Amino acid sequence: MISREPTIERLATAQQLLLTPFGLDESHLSRALAEIAAHKVDDADLYFQYTRSEGWSLEEGIVKTGSFSIDQGVGVRAVSGEKTAFAYSDDISEASLLDAARTVRSISAAGRSARVKAPARKIAGSRSLYGGIDPIATLDSTGKVQLLEKVEKLARSRDPRVSQVMAGLASEYDVVLMARADGTLAADVRPLVRLSVTVIAEQNGRREVGSGGGGGRFGLAYFDDEHIAEYVDQAVKSALTNLDSRPAPAGEMTVVLGPGWPGILLHEAIGHGLEGDFNRKGSSAFSGRIGERVAAKGVTVLDDGTIADRRGSLNVDDEGNPTQRNVLIEDGILKGYIQDSLNARLMKTAPTGNGRRESYAHSPMPRMTNTYMLGGSHAPDEIVASIKKGLYAVNFGGGQVDITSGKFVFSASEAYWVENGKIQYPVKGATLVGNGPDALTRVKMIGNDMALDSGVGTCGKEGQSVPVGVGQPTLRIDGLTVGGTA
């Protein structure tokens, strides 16, 4: 539900951190926006941010590093047509705010001056998807060290072949305040935590790596014994499985992708191609194809920033728009794109709550939140049993995509060779090579086990990184090219 009440609470928090200590109030924001609007522009906004972050890491049984940082500042943007002028400062003051405002207003084509009536104040509606807590304060330093030591002890107890354990704990408290040229005020208080574990297993001179972890927008109490065991077991299983792996066969074959994190392939190969900026410029393989069939029947893909506590979720995006549950592909038909304000205006459509930026020092652009495919009717075992000869990829490492062509390359970190419906042995070195739009048309079976990832994803675009979520059910895709080492 979208409401203005939580926004008022968050505005109070943001004002206490970002305006009051520097002698600023809403009148100063209105004056800065009026300075920009005096030269005709299509849009303008101010983005204040306060971020406190902490990280701990354990290696060789010792917590070796601990980091703590505070960053704050303001970004000022003016938009005229397709052009954006952007300035930022880590000095929050009336002087720097007005200086930045005068700098960006020069983007106006004719530089005409005009008298502008200040718009009425509007409190943005927003969601309440997570608590406005400071996760760093939810566990003391001793507790954080003990948590990492528990991870290490558990991983070593799982198998004598585990020779090395590395664990990391990260917490962030992020407060943002947005003021827009149309009078809109919005704010958000965003907690974020993540626990990661990497193990190295050794056997007969061979060493293999496995990893696990998770997190989201809550406090550190989330990492109870059950979650720690889940992450450790995932990391240890992956490392031990790879100790027995053989070189992966190569060629065109049936590939079955596991549920959850393998949705990263969907994120890269499909999601980026559905971002508004690429489609407005005609550089995406999906440009101009709304209403057309772009995937097999049964394929429904969503980008949903409204799932409670998820790493990729936001109460409001970084332009003050409430996040949404956006259906991008429905039963194989392309329904829409992911939009920020600038691209939505130029494409004559509405923003979708996907305007995101890494920090106050960056300009927003259309970005994914939690991107996933809905489940189907097939049991996962039935899908694996349907493979005559092919690859079952349970987990992925990195990947990349060329937006214009849709071509992608992904490396499988845990995969198995399957013959006549039976898993034969684990394989190593398998890379999936294909074309996103083409791969979507080759989906033959969709599992009933849709799962979101455990909360570890970070997406990079044009030098900016933001936290995201991915997900999918077990999927069978026919005729994918596998690059192997056999």
ABEGO torsion letter per residue (X at the ends): XBBAAAAAAAAAAAAAAAAAAAGBBAAAAAAAAAAAAABBBABBBBBBBBBBBBBBBBBGGBBABBBBBBBBEBBBBBBBEABBBBBBBABBBAAAAAAAAAAAAAABAAGBBBBBBBBBBBBBBBBBABBBBBAAAABBAAAAAAAAAAAAAAAAAABAABABBBBBBBBBBBBBBBBBAAGBBBBBBBBBBBBBBBBBBBBGGBBBBBBBEBEEBBBAAABBAAAAAAAAAAAAAAAAAAAABBBBBBEBBBBBBBBEAAAAAAAAAAAAAABAAAAAAGABAABGABGBBABBBGBBBBBBAABBGBAABBABBAAGBBBBBBBABBGGBBABBBBBAAAAAAAGBBBAGABBBABAABBBBBBBBBBBBBBBABBAAAAAAABABEBBBABBBBBBBBAAAGBBBBBBABBBBBBGGBBABBBBGBBBBBBAAAAAAABABBBAABBBBAGABBBBBGGBBBBBBBBBBBBBBBGBBBBBAX
